Amino acid sequence: MTLQLHRPDSQGGLRPAPQSGRDWRTGLRSRRWRAAPLRNTEMNPTPTSVAVLFWAALAALTFVLLLLGYGTHFWR
């Protein structure tokens, strides 16, 4: 079974809507202003290696702080 959009025909029945090959993003843009495609030019993705290094360093720092806190009996 397929899920298709159906539209009413002139005789009161339903018929499958024609399939359009348009990109779904074109429906998000305003036809009134003929807006350009949505792009974020200010966003620079972080490289995976930098992200992994950041989280590993944060985990190591947290571990060191816990060791120091319990070692000096700061948390009694």
C-alpha positions as CSV (number, residue, x, y, z in Angstrom):
1,M,0.0,0.0,0.0
2,T,1.3,3.4,-0.9
3,L,0.5,6.7,0.7
4,Q,-0.5,9.2,-2.0
5,L,-2.2,12.5,-1.9
6,H,-5.6,12.4,-3.4
7,R,-7.6,15.3,-4.7
8,P,-11.3,15.5,-5.5
9,D,-12.3,15.2,-9.1
10,S,-15.3,16.8,-10.8
11,Q,-17.5,13.7,-10.3
12,G,-17.2,13.7,-6.5
13,G,-14.6,10.9,-6.3
14,L,-10.9,11.1,-5.5
15,R,-8.0,10.7,-7.8
16,P,-4.3,10.6,-7.1
17,A,-2.6,14.0,-7.2
18,P,0.1,14.3,-9.8
19,Q,3.6,13.7,-8.5
20,S,5.8,16.7,-8.8
21,G,9.6,16.4,-9.0
22,R,10.1,19.7,-7.1
23,D,12.5,20.0,-4.3
24,W,10.7,20.2,-0.9
25,R,12.8,23.2,0.1
26,T,11.2,25.3,-2.6
27,G,7.9,25.1,-0.7
28,L,9.6,26.7,2.3
29,R,10.7,29.8,0.5
30,S,8.4,32.7,-0.1
31,R,7.1,32.9,-3.7
32,R,6.3,36.5,-3.1
33,W,9.9,37.8,-2.8
34,R,11.6,35.0,-4.8
35,A,14.0,34.5,-1.9
36,A,17.4,33.0,-2.4
37,P,18.1,29.5,-1.0
38,L,18.6,29.5,2.8
39,R,22.3,29.3,3.6
40,N,24.1,30.2,6.8
41,T,27.3,31.7,5.7
42,E,28.4,32.5,9.3
43,M,28.4,28.9,10.4
44,N,31.7,27.1,10.2
45,P,31.4,23.4,11.3
46,T,33.9,22.3,14.0
47,P,36.2,19.5,12.8
48,T,35.5,16.2,14.4
49,S,39.1,15.9,15.8
50,V,38.8,19.2,17.6
51,A,35.4,18.3,19.1
52,V,36.7,14.9,20.4
53,L,39.8,16.6,21.8
54,F,37.6,19.2,23.6
55,W,35.4,16.6,25.2
56,A,38.3,14.4,26.2
57,A,40.1,17.4,27.8
58,L,36.9,18.3,29.7
59,A,36.6,14.8,31.0
60,A,40.2,14.7,32.1
61,L,39.9,18.1,33.8
62,T,36.8,16.9,35.6
63,F,38.5,13.7,36.7
64,V,41.5,15.7,38.0
65,L,39.3,18.0,40.0
66,L,37.4,15.1,41.5
67,L,40.7,13.5,42.5
68,L,42.0,16.7,44.0
69,G,38.8,17.4,45.9
70,Y,38.6,13.9,47.4
71,G,42.4,13.7,48.0
72,T,42.5,17.0,50.0
73,H,39.2,16.1,51.8
74,F,37.6,19.2,50.4
75,W,34.3,17.3,50.1
76,R,33.8,15.9,53.6
